[in-house]
């Protein structure tokens, strides 16, 4: 009976918290961002295949990979590149997706520490990403949809939600605090 055993769990908590790292390193942040960005890039292409091609008939399925080439460099360049437009467009799509992924992975710990859910942050991140990307497209090329058209705006936001939500969930999982080794 003289044994002083704590039932509050405080003794267990003291030992555990000193072995958890909450701040991811640069390599982990970049890795999570790249993996999340590629995941989001694939999911947005699935969205485009289903909605833009299958439902709205805006382009043929084969037009998805080359779409970025036309948006960045114009339709004339896209057409003049032939088969290379698919490779250039795919490269643009994945490079920008990974860059947005790395940026999200870099800002995610700030929001996690304040108790925000990744999907909530992703919704606002999608809106910012859509605006930034489409302002850049407007500057780079005259070949873009009518960004004042409500259908283009809503469709753009929806596609970017399909990009940022999976991105955020992957980053959240990969950057979850891990026990120190």
N, C-alpha and C positions, 0 to 999 in steps of 0.2 A: 504494500500500500504506500510505501514511501517513494515510489517511483513517480517522478514529475513528467508526465507525458502530455504534450500539447495536442489538443484536438482541434485547434483553430486552423491548422494548416499553415500558419505563419512560418514555421520552421522549414516546411517543404518549399514554400514560395521564395524564401530568401535564397536558397540554394539554386533554384531554377532560373530566376530572373538574371542572375549574374552570368548565365551561360547562353543567353539568347542575344543574337545580334539583330538589330532592327534596321540598320543602314546598309543597303547593298553596295557592293563595290562597283567601280566603273565597268569592269568586264561583265559582271552579272547584269548590270543595267543595260548594256549594249546587247548582250545575248538575249535577254528577255524582250527588248524592243524589237530586235530582228525577228525573233520567232513570233511574237505577237503581230508584227507588221505583215509578215508573210501569211499568217493565218487570216488576218483581216482582208488582205489582198485576194486570197482565194475565195473567201466568203462573199466579198463584194462582186466578184465575177460570177458567182452562182446566182446572186440576186439579179445582176444584169441579164444573165441568160434566161432566168425565169420571167422577170418583169419586162425589161426593155425588148428582149427578143420574143419571148413566148406570148406575153400578154399585150404589150403595146405595139409590137411589130415595128420598132424604131430602126432596127438594123438586123442584118443576118448574124447568126451565131459566130461566124468567122470574123465578123467586124469588131468584136470585143477587143482582141489583143492589139489591133492596129488603131483603135480609137484614140489612144493617148498621143500617137504620132500626129494625127490630124489636129487634135486640140492644141498641141504645143507648137507645131511647125506649120500648120495650115494644110488644107485639103490638097493643094497642088503638090506639096512636098510628099505628103502621104501617098498620093497616086504615083509620083515619079519614083518612089523607092521600091515599088512592087512588093515582092516577098519580104524585103528587108523592113518594110513598115510594121510587119508583125513582130519582128525581133526588136526593133527600136521601141515600139509601143509597149511590148512586154517588159523591156528593160526599164522604161520610164515608170510604168505602173509599179513594179516591184521596188525600184530604188526609192521612189517617193513614199511608198507604203512602209518600207523599213525606216526611213527617216522620221515619218510620223510616229512609228512605233517606238523608236529610240527616244524621241521627245516625250511621249507619254510615259515611258518607263522612267525617265528622269524626273518628271513632276509627280508621279504616282506616290512616292513615299510621303510627300508633303500632305497630300489629301488623306492617305491612310492614317497618318499620325493624328489627324483631326477627326477621324471617325467616319469619313465619307465612304460610301459604297462605290466600287469601281464602275458599275454600270451607270450610276447616277452621273459620275464625272464624265463618262464616255458620251453621254447624250449631249452635253455642252461642248465637249471636245469635237464631236462630229460637226456641230454647227460652225465652230471656229475653223475647222479643217476645210469644210465646204466653201466658206467665204474666202479664206486665204487662197485656196487652190483656184477658185474661179476668178478672183481678181487677178491672180498671176496669169491665168489663161487669157483673160481679156487684154492684158498688157502684151503678152507674147504673140498673140494671133488674133486675126479677125474672124477666124473660123470657130465660132462657139454658138451654143444655143442661145435663145433669147432669155437672158437671166431675169427679165422682168415678168416672164410668163409664170403664173402660179404653179402650173403643172411641172415646169422645169425645177422650180425652187423646191416644191414638196418632194418630187422624185429624187432630186439631188440630196436633200436631207435624209430621205429614207435610205438611199444607197449608202450614205456615209454612216448612218446608224448601224447598218449591216457590217460596216468596216470597223467602227470603233468599239462596239460592244464586245465582239470576240477578241479584239486586240486587248481591251482592258481586262477581260477575264483571264487571258493567258498571262499578261504581265502581272496581274494580281497574284496568280498562283505561283509563278516563277520567282517573284520577289517577296513572297511571304517570309516573315522572320524565321530563321532557321537556328537550331541549337548550334552554339559554337563547337568546333571540333578540337 
